[in-house]
């Protein structure tokens, strides 16, 4: 069975904290990392607003803003959120369209249609930011000084957009970005997770997956019968290998039956897995989840 069937689920969304100021995560053992928030040019400092201003400082005591980090992707990006240049990026191995990473003249407006997201995590002496826009991840050190650490094309689903899920620290100098490329097709939802991270001062491809799947169908007993998978945990763990923290992942499955306005859960299952760095990439066993998704889609 191909990746497009086992990589799935439109069902989960990144939870966004409602706060007036941009939340900066502080790294701890077994940390779930920092969430991504939308970048906007308009009014975004009102209480409860979910976005971060393009020109707002990312960390206390620093003048670095999302604009600075996004210029690694769009070199001529202005404070109005508009640009005409796409710098391009090397594609990860699983990219659905590697040519989409070629540099190009392209009209960009991050406030209208060309979505950009950012997350920031503080490692104490250093802080890191990651932006996701146009299928590209760019990572930079933003404290104590600004230093771009690389960009990669991470769009792995030809049918939908790519968004940021979490920014983790696998080591004090190794931020790791988890992205989600997803789409919904008829009654099926597909999410393809992907990991890239900074190793040896350079942003590199680390892991393709896991893949999350959801399905809504009708049956004689249920109308509808929903099979839903949710990413409930994705974080750095205390144990490490070759200098990078293991990453724990848990995907939960539930089957829900609706009949005559009566909704009941009829099945649930959990798929825990651990990703371990082998000195080059992360490795993990997702076969139980992949086999289960194959059985759902048959």
N, C-alpha and C positions, 0 to 999 in steps of 0.2 A: 504494500500500500504506500502511495506517495505521500510526501510531506504535506500537501495541501489538505489531505483528509485528517491527518493526525495533529496538525498544528491549528488549534482553534479555540475560540470562544469569545463571542461578542459580549458575554454576560457580565464580565467584571469591568469596573472603571476604577481608575486611580482615585483614591480618596484625597480630597483637597481640604486642608485646614483653613478655616475662615479666620483670618487675622488681619489686622491693619498693617502690620509690618511683615516683611519677607522673612519666613522662618528659616533659620540656618541650623541644620542638624549638627549635633556634636557626636563624634564617633565614640562608641562604647563597645565592649565585648557583646557578641550576639545582638548586633544592632540591625534594625530594619532599614537604616539609612534615611536619606532625605527624599521628599516627594518633589515632583516637578510641578511648576506653576506656569501658567501662560504669561507671555510677555506682551505688554500693551503700551501704546503711546498715549492713550487718553487718561482720564482720571482713574487712578488705581490705588490711591492711598486712603480712600474712605473706609471706615470700619466695616469689616465683613467682606471686603472685596477680595476676590480670589486671585487676581493677577498681580504682577510686579511691573512697575514702570520701566520702560526701556532705559531711562537715564537715572534710575535710583541706585545708590550705592548698595553693593551686595553684602558687605560685612562692615562692622563698626571699625572706624579708623582707617578705612580705605576708600579711595575715590573710584574704584573699579565698578563698572556697571554692566548690565546685560548687553548694552551696545558694544562694549569693548570685546566681549567674548563672541558675540554674533558676527563681528567683523572678520573673524577667522573663516567664516563661511561666505559672508557677503562683504567683500573688502570696502566697497563704497557706501555702506549702509549709513544713512543719515539719521539725525535725531527725530526725524519725522517717520521713521520706520520704513523708508523706501530705499531701494537699491536697484542697480542695473547690472551687477556682476555677481556671478556664482563662481566661487573659487574652485569648486570641484573637490572630490575626495576619492581616495583609493577605496574600492569596494571590498567588503568582507566576502569570504568564500561563498556564503549562502545567499548573497544578494540576488534578488530576482531580476534585476536589470543593471549589470555592472556599468554599462555605458551611461547610465544616469549620473554617474559620478564625474563625467567629463566636465572640465571648466566650460562656462558658457556665458554669453551675454543674455541676461534674463531679467525682466522687470519683476521686482520683488516689493511686496508691501506686507510687513509682518503684522500690521494692524487690521488688514483686510484680505483674508484669503490665504496668506502664506504664514501659517501658524508657526510660532516659535515658543519653546518651553525651556525653563531653566530650573536647576536645582543646585543648592550650595551645601557643602559639608565642611565642618571645621575639625581639623586634626590637632588643634592646639597651636603649635608654632606655625603651621601652614593651614590654608583653607583652599578648597577646590570648588570650581563651578563646572557644570556640564550643560550645554545647550543642545536641543534637538530641533532641527528645522529642515524641511525639504528632504527628509530621509537621511540626513547627515547628523552625526554626533560630533561635537567639538568639545574638548576638555581643556581647562586652563587652571593654573595655580593663580589664585587671586590675593593671597597673603603669604608671606610678608611683601612680596612684589608680584607683578603680573608676568606670567610666563605661559605662552601657548604650549600645549602638550600633544597636539595632533587632532586630526579629524578623520572620520571613516564614514563611508556610505553603508548604512545598516538596514535599508529597506529590503525586507525578505518576502513580502507578500505583494504580488502584482495587482491584487484586487482592492487594496485599501491603504490608508495612511499609516505612518509610523510615529509613535509617540513615546515620550519618556515615562518609565515606570518608577525606577529608584536609582539613586546615586549612593553607592556604598564605599566603605574603605576596607580593602583587603589587606592593607598595610599602611603605615603612616604616610608613605609617599606613593601609594597605589590606589587611586580612586577607580571604582568599577561602575559602569553604567549598564543598567538593564533597560532595554527598549522593547516595545510591543508593536509589531506590524499585524494589522487585523482587518477583517472584512466580514460582512454578513451576506449570505447568499441564500435566498429563499428561506428555508427553515433551519439553516445551519449557521453557526457562528464559529469563526476561526481566529485564533490568536497565536502568533509565533513570537516567542520571547527570544532575545538575543543578548549576549554579554560582550562588551568590549571594555578594556581597562588599560591603565597606565602601568607598564612594566619596564623598568630600566629607563624611565624618563620618556617613554614613547607610547602612544596609544596603539594598542594591538587588538586583534580579533581573539576572543577567548572561548566562546561557547555558543553553539547554535541550539536553542531550545530553552526549556521544554515547550511542547505544543499543547494547547488547551482547546477543547472542542465542546460545543453545545448544540443540542438538537431539540426542536419542537415538532411533535408529530401527533396525529390523531389515532385513536384506537377505539374499539367497541366499549372499553371500560373507562376511557379518559378522553376528555376533549377540552384542552389538549393534554398530552403527556410531555412534560418538559424534562429533558436531560441537561443538567447545567453543571459546568465545572468552573470553579472559582479559585484563583490564586490567592491563598490565605496567608502565606508566609514566603518571604524571599529575603534572607538576610545573612550577614557575615556571622560566623561562629567563632568560638574561642580557639578551637583547634586549627592549626595551619600546616601546610606542606609547602616546601620549597620557598618559604618566605611569604606566602599569601594565605589568608584565612580561607578555610572551607566555607562554602555557601550552602545554607540549608533552604530547601524548597518544599512547600506543602501545597498540593492541589486537592481540593475537596470536590467530590461529586455528589449531587443529589438528584433524585428523580421525584417529580411532583405531579400528582394526578389531580385534574380538575374535573368534577362531574356535578352538574346541576348546582353550580356555585359553591360546591363543597371542595375545598382545597386540602389535600393531605400529602404528606411526604411518604413515599412508599419504599424508598431505598436511599442509602447513603454509603459513601466509601471515601477513604482518604488515601492519597498517594504521596508519601514522604520520600524525598530523595536528597542526597548530598552531593555537591559538586566539589571536586578536589583538584587542586592545581598540580600538574605533573612536571612543572618546570618549563613548559611551553604553552599549554592550554589547560582549561578546566575540563575534567572528565566526570561523567556521571551516568548512572544506569536509569533510564526512563522507560525501559522495556515494558514494565507492568502497565504504565499509563498508555503507552503507544498501542499495546495489544488490546487494552480495554476500549480505546477510541476506535480501533479497527472493528471491533465487534459491534459498537454502536452504529457505525456507518454502513454496515452490511445490509 
